[in-house]
């Protein structure tokens, strides 16, 4: 106890020093030219704001920013599982079947498709590249799915396809930021952070926003794709590992009992509460919540992140291998996390950049292998959610940051040794399933070569607006004040894609 008392006194001493420094700055503002200095000193302070029609009850969340909150409107879904294929899979080998592209395989690309457009690596006039997979129609919906996804083809009636998604970013990092934060530049909150900010989370012993990665690397844009931006940091994604301890420092060091740790955290947070009462900084609330959340996670996380106790038929369904950091394991963990009340689960799978520069990136070799890694787990996730009665209120989203060109990639005017496709922003495919989605549907169509949209063109902002709608938010009214103006996920754009809503 003597050690704990010394710790508390030291924290209070530091707090007094901090108050003294802040007091000096505040006095400078208020008494020494405050009118001139105040806008400069406080221009970066944020103030959470949602219009009266959608006001989050912040007063009830003063000491618990993640407390569950009712959405402003009747929601169709209460949680989200977002499957992002980092690097961008080719829609032309998976879902967007183009017989004309088969017919013109190897022919020179029409120059009309090249004029005035930018590509990452195409130079000169490339040849068209027909699909390297075979297509068949599946399910009652008759959706075209390639033989690269035999398991997914069995659950195709559960999803709604968006065949004409477009973006304005053709480099991976900015495109991933745009897809997940609504902006190609750093500093904006991610979709998961917005959802968690608006709704909190049902399980107070787990983070509201959990991130799982596979493929050996994080996305090109880094951890900013699950960052909280200008929202309080308590709403950023918490990355967990599917191999080894789910989070670092999960176990207490020797000599530290759970009661002693609770006393230490209580002492630290008493000081933090004093600071919040005086300055009202939302980051202080985030700090308090993170200390307490970490304490509670020590009990809940080891259980929910353990897939060893799942029955054999579940492991067979997903193709899981306990102890590995694999996409299949992450899909099963996503189901377990949502089942335990986590609001937003984000899966990033790296390795989908199919340029054809070598065997691993060839569209008919490495790309096929990547499809084999995700095919069974994704189908299993949809089936498992449905059989548990969870799919009706869990929204599942799948896609990359952009698409792939219908022409063969060439660098310096020369065709690559392997078959590959360049980055493509004009049109690509995404799909959604579950809460509020019209299953077995498809919206949007591309031209005969799969280059551009001819109908049903939708943007990244449209996708965000639709997701927020399904979670019970009007995307135009769901805002947060920062640097003197209200910000929203969809910026000043976005329309709800009514055609895929049930």
Beta strands, then each sheet from edge to edge (+ up, - down):
strand 1: 46-47
strand 2: 79-86
strand 3: 135-138
strand 4: 143-146
strand 5: 159-166
strand 6: 209-214
strand 7: 238-239
strand 8: 344-350
strand 9: 394-399
strand 10: 403-408
strand 11: 410-411
strand 12: 414-415
strand 13: 421-424
strand 14: 428-434
strand 15: 441-443
strand 16: 445-446
strand 17: 453-455
strand 18: 458-459
strand 19: 480-482
strand 20: 485-487
sheet 1: 1+ 19- 20+
sheet 2: 7+ 6+ 8+ 2+ 9+ 14- 5+ 15+
sheet 3: 7+ 6+ 8+ 2+ 9+ 14- 5+ 18+
sheet 4: 3+ 4-
sheet 5: 10+ 13-
sheet 6: 11+ 12-
sheet 7: 16+ 17-
end
